[in-house]
Amino acid sequence: MPMVRTARFLLCGVCWLACAQGPPGEPAVAAPDAVFVPAPVPTLRAQPGLKKFPSELLKNFKALASTQNLAPLAVGVAATAAAKIPNRRVEGFFETKPETMFGEPGEYMGTPWVLGPTVAAMMLAGRSSDDARFRSFTYSLAQGYVINQSIAIGIKKAVRSQRPNQENALSFPSGHTSSAFAWATTVSHYYGFKAGLPAYLAAAYVGSSRLDERAHRLTDVVAGAALGYIVGKTVSRRANPERRFDWNVGVPPGGGIALTLGVRLPQ
């Protein structure tokens, strides 16, 4: 769950009850201490067992069609289209650039042979953990990884775009980048900005390393980042809903009724 702070704003003035003041001329009866009904605290959705993993995948696939994904989808499509403008220039830069070791770590970081076993091991560790957030995080991470790989591979086989290095026709979108951004988005959703920032920086490195290795074009990387973000946000949102508002109803000292609204702002 992202780190948040709560800013409370008093929405309704206190409505004093006539009965709390007592009859005219008599001393007012002391009101009991205020008793507030606590606002519901956002809780993690109980994660199903491993046997329901396939059915949860289906539900998360359906959740991709949520209206909450329209904005990031539109931004991703627009950014991918805009990336076509410098595409050839960027590709030419890395084609003539002297070979270095810059891209090799990113290639291994995003490969399925590394990410797959890592995600599986983390989910199994989460199953036996008493930390509810970590357990939910690892389950969402595994769901996102499977969904992201399925979509990325499906698009690759349908588009059949040739890689800049001519290795094969599976260039669009970048699977390494989409997996890295799905991971980073899940980390950010559960653990907040302080953990999300380095995760996104690592994901950006993975994407740039694919350019350096001439395995992808700029459009492939941008599309992969957008895909990973949408997938990561979808699976995390279902398991750990974000609550931006909550409310309280209470009885202040002296009687009356007060309604407060809590607005949660990201740190």
FIPA-405805 format. One line per field, with one value per residue (C-alpha): residue number from 0; chain; x, y, z. Coordinates in pm, 1 decimal. Layout:
pos NUM/...
unit A/...
east X/...
north Y/...
up Z/...
This chain:
pos 0/1/2/3/4/5/6/7/8/9/10/11/12/13/14/15/16/17/18/19/20/21/22/23/24/25/26/27/28/29/30/31/32/33/34/35/36/37/38/39/40/41/42/43/44/45/46/47/48/49/50/51/52/53/54/55/56/57/58/59/60/61/62/63/64/65/66/67/68/69/70/71/72/73/74/75/76/77/78/79/80/81/82/83/84/85/86/87/88/89/90/91/92/93/94/95/96/97/98/99/100/101/102/103/104/105/106/107/108/109/110/111/112/113/114/115/116/117/118/119/120/121/122/123/124/125/126/127/128/129/130/131/132/133/134/135/136/137/138/139/140/141/142/143/144/145/146/147/148/149/150/151/152/153/154/155/156/157/158/159/160/161/162/163/164/165/166/167/168/169/170/171/172/173/174/175/176/177/178/179/180/181/182/183/184/185/186/187/188/189/190/191/192/193/194/195/196/197/198/199/200/201/202/203/204/205/206/207/208/209/210/211/212/213/214/215/216/217/218/219/220/221/222/223/224/225/226/227/228/229/230/231/232/233/234/235/236/237/238/239/240/241/242/243/244/245/246/247/248/249/250/251/252/253/254/255/256/257/258/259/260/261/262/263/264/265/266
unit A/A/A/A/A/A/A/A/A/A/A/A/A/A/A/A/A/A/A/A/A/A/A/A/A/A/A/A/A/A/A/A/A/A/A/A/A/A/A/A/A/A/A/A/A/A/A/A/A/A/A/A/A/A/A/A/A/A/A/A/A/A/A/A/A/A/A/A/A/A/A/A/A/A/A/A/A/A/A/A/A/A/A/A/A/A/A/A/A/A/A/A/A/A/A/A/A/A/A/A/A/A/A/A/A/A/A/A/A/A/A/A/A/A/A/A/A/A/A/A/A/A/A/A/A/A/A/A/A/A/A/A/A/A/A/A/A/A/A/A/A/A/A/A/A/A/A/A/A/A/A/A/A/A/A/A/A/A/A/A/A/A/A/A/A/A/A/A/A/A/A/A/A/A/A/A/A/A/A/A/A/A/A/A/A/A/A/A/A/A/A/A/A/A/A/A/A/A/A/A/A/A/A/A/A/A/A/A/A/A/A/A/A/A/A/A/A/A/A/A/A/A/A/A/A/A/A/A/A/A/A/A/A/A/A/A/A/A/A/A/A/A/A/A/A/A/A/A/A/A/A/A/A/A/A/A/A/A/A/A/A/A/A/A/A/A/A
east 0.0/144.1/262.3/-1.2/-79.2/-429.2/-549.6/-874.9/-1118.2/-1425.3/-1715.0/-2013.0/-2038.7/-2153.2/-2530.9/-2610.5/-2904.2/-3157.2/-3186.5/-2820.4/-2860.5/-3125.3/-3431.6/-3389.2/-3248.7/-3098.8/-2727.1/-2630.7/-2571.5/-2211.9/-2185.3/-1993.9/-1656.3/-1664.9/-1698.8/-1597.8/-1672.7/-1337.8/-1324.6/-1276.0/-908.1/-814.6/-740.0/-577.2/-812.1/-769.4/-553.8/-684.0/-471.2/-252.3/-534.2/-728.1/-432.1/-571.4/-916.1/-755.5/-560.1/-885.6/-1033.0/-725.6/-734.6/-1093.6/-993.5/-758.6/-1070.1/-1137.8/-1208.4/-924.2/-684.9/-814.0/-592.3/-262.8/-355.4/-411.9/-83.8/100.1/-40.8/39.8/393.2/457.9/336.7/556.6/856.2/837.5/973.4/1323.0/1310.8/1560.8/1792.4/1805.9/1853.6/2135.8/2306.3/2322.9/2421.5/2734.6/2805.7/3111.4/3021.0/3026.4/2913.1/2631.7/2344.7/2442.0/2315.5/1979.7/1947.4/1978.5/1762.7/1463.6/1497.0/1220.4/1481.8/1573.4/1246.0/1025.0/1200.1/1253.6/884.1/784.0/1024.2/897.0/534.6/610.0/792.9/494.9/259.2/439.7/492.6/297.4/333.9/-0.5/135.0/429.9/202.8/-35.6/253.0/416.0/82.9/12.2/367.5/321.4/-18.1/122.9/423.6/212.6/-36.5/233.7/427.8/111.8/13.4/364.9/430.7/86.5/149.2/500.1/371.5/86.9/296.4/611.1/836.3/1200.5/1457.1/1723.4/1991.1/1794.7/1789.3/1420.0/1082.4/975.3/1074.3/745.0/689.3/990.8/912.5/1211.0/1086.4/722.6/819.1/1047.0/779.2/510.6/742.7/821.9/454.8/362.3/644.5/535.4/169.6/244.3/544.7/515.0/734.5/1054.8/1059.7/895.5/1149.6/1453.2/1233.4/1131.2/1492.2/1592.1/1308.1/1424.2/1774.5/1640.2/1461.1/1768.4/1983.0/1757.6/1831.3/2201.7/2192.3/2003.8/1737.2/1461.4/1368.0/1250.5/886.5/923.9/1059.0/795.9/513.6/661.5/677.3/312.4/202.8/395.4/251.0/-108.1/-67.1/111.9/-145.2/-438.4/-330.9/-219.8/-540.5/-758.6/-564.0/-487.8/-750.0/-640.1/-865.3/-831.0/-1119.6/-1270.4/-1517.6/-1604.8/-1923.9/-1877.3/-2027.8/-1812.1/-1796.0/-2122.6/-2333.7/-2415.3/-2308.7/-1997.8/-1902.9/-1540.1/-1388.3/-1035.0/-836.5/-528.0/-241.5/62.5/388.6
north 0.0/336.3/562.6/836.3/1115.7/1216.5/1574.5/1616.8/1894.7/1974.8/1978.9/2038.3/2275.6/2139.4/2126.0/2182.4/1982.5/2165.5/1873.2/1894.2/2247.0/2158.2/2365.4/2745.4/2864.4/2530.9/2460.0/2282.8/1913.6/1820.5/1636.7/1314.4/1304.3/1293.2/948.8/927.6/641.8/563.4/575.3/239.0/170.2/46.1/-323.0/-564.5/-792.1/-1145.2/-1324.8/-1658.4/-1970.3/-2102.1/-2324.6/-2012.4/-1851.0/-1925.6/-1787.1/-1474.0/-1436.4/-1436.1/-1171.3/-953.5/-991.1/-866.5/-582.0/-448.9/-313.8/-83.7/282.9/365.6/237.6/464.1/759.5/564.1/378.1/705.7/846.9/529.2/528.7/898.9/856.1/555.7/750.1/1046.2/815.1/733.6/1079.9/1026.1/650.3/632.4/887.8/694.1/367.0/520.0/651.2/308.6/146.5/361.7/377.4/176.9/-144.0/-128.8/-341.3/-95.2/-301.3/-651.1/-634.2/-501.6/-791.1/-1040.4/-836.1/-848.5/-1196.4/-1447.6/-1699.4/-1461.6/-1283.2/-1592.7/-1798.4/-1484.7/-1394.3/-1754.9/-1778.5/-1448.8/-1559.3/-1886.6/-1692.7/-1461.6/-1754.4/-1843.1/-1483.8/-1323.2/-983.1/-926.6/-653.0/-860.9/-1160.6/-950.9/-779.9/-1103.7/-1247.8/-936.0/-943.6/-1300.2/-1221.5/-917.1/-1105.7/-1379.6/-1133.2/-901.4/-1184.3/-1322.1/-986.7/-888.1/-1219.8/-1210.5/-862.4/-960.7/-1257.7/-1054.7/-750.7/-938.8/-631.9/-696.3/-612.8/-352.0/-621.9/-850.1/-1128.0/-1206.3/-1044.8/-1003.6/-642.7/-473.1/-422.9/-467.3/-754.0/-674.0/-317.6/-411.3/-668.8/-419.8/-148.2/-391.1/-483.8/-117.5/-16.1/-295.3/-197.1/167.0/81.5/-130.2/45.2/405.1/661.6/588.6/229.8/305.4/565.0/331.5/60.3/292.1/401.8/36.1/-18.5/283.4/136.8/-194.4/-9.3/193.9/-119.8/-274.2/24.3/-8.8/-377.0/-284.7/-536.4/-271.7/64.5/359.1/287.6/-69.7/52.1/323.3/81.8/-176.4/78.1/172.3/-191.8/-274.8/22.8/-64.7/-430.9/-356.3/-98.7/-323.5/-626.0/-410.8/-207.8/-518.8/-665.9/-342.5/-75.3/284.9/482.2/855.7/963.4/848.4/997.9/1018.9/1086.1/1192.8/1356.2/1651.4/1772.6/1937.7/1734.1/1774.4/1592.4/1650.4/1505.3/1507.0/1409.9/1269.7/1328.6/1110.3/1278.2/1090.3/1160.1
up 0.0/-98.5/182.4/239.7/475.8/570.1/553.7/732.2/646.3/857.0/611.8/834.8/1125.7/1456.1/1482.0/1847.1/1975.9/2189.2/2421.7/2507.8/2647.7/2907.6/3002.8/3025.1/3356.0/3450.4/3421.6/3107.6/3143.3/3074.4/2748.6/2730.8/2561.4/2187.0/2041.4/1678.3/1447.7/1283.2/908.4/742.8/691.2/342.3/365.7/128.7/-56.1/69.8/-182.5/-307.5/-299.5/-575.4/-704.0/-802.9/-975.4/-1327.5/-1242.6/-1098.1/-1420.4/-1613.3/-1383.2/-1421.4/-1798.6/-1790.9/-1559.1/-1828.0/-1999.8/-1702.9/-1777.8/-1537.7/-1802.6/-2078.9/-1984.9/-1960.5/-2280.8/-2464.8/-2332.4/-2431.1/-2784.5/-2828.4/-2690.6/-2915.8/-3218.6/-3122.9/-3082.3/-3453.4/-3533.0/-3383.4/-3440.5/-3726.5/-3571.4/-3243.7/-3429.6/-3634.6/-3322.0/-3160.2/-3491.9/-3517.2/-3143.9/-3030.0/-2850.6/-2470.6/-2176.6/-2095.0/-2230.0/-2118.4/-1756.5/-1881.2/-2120.9/-1835.8/-1595.6/-1828.1/-1975.4/-1894.1/-1776.8/-1494.9/-1420.3/-1438.7/-1168.4/-957.0/-959.5/-889.3/-594.2/-451.0/-477.0/-299.4/-27.7/1.7/54.6/378.4/494.8/779.3/613.2/439.1/215.2/96.1/39.4/-170.1/-350.9/-461.8/-578.0/-786.0/-918.8/-1043.4/-1195.7/-1371.9/-1504.8/-1665.0/-1813.2/-1943.8/-2108.3/-2268.6/-2417.1/-2525.1/-2699.2/-2862.7/-3004.8/-3119.4/-3317.1/-3466.3/-3570.2/-3679.6/-3670.8/-3763.5/-3495.2/-3577.4/-3539.6/-3776.6/-3518.1/-3567.1/-3634.8/-3271.3/-3211.8/-3118.9/-2829.5/-2601.1/-2365.1/-2143.8/-2098.1/-2039.1/-1775.2/-1600.7/-1594.7/-1476.1/-1188.6/-1109.6/-1115.8/-876.4/-640.1/-650.3/-585.9/-279.6/-128.6/-242.9/-411.8/-219.2/-341.5/-675.3/-791.3/-795.6/-947.5/-1231.7/-1280.7/-1312.5/-1561.7/-1763.7/-1768.7/-1899.5/-2179.0/-2274.7/-2266.5/-2532.9/-2755.6/-2687.8/-2780.7/-3099.0/-3004.2/-3022.1/-3163.3/-2955.8/-3043.0/-2914.8/-2581.8/-2533.0/-2616.7/-2379.9/-2096.5/-2149.3/-2159.2/-1842.3/-1655.1/-1746.3/-1654.3/-1326.2/-1223.7/-1311.2/-1107.4/-812.5/-807.5/-787.8/-496.8/-311.7/-390.5/-352.0/-118.6/-178.9/44.1/369.6/613.3/981.9/1170.8/1532.2/1839.4/1949.6/2314.9/2416.0/2178.0/1813.6/1502.9/1293.3/958.5/843.0/511.0/487.9/170.3/125.0/-55.3/-188.6/-13.2
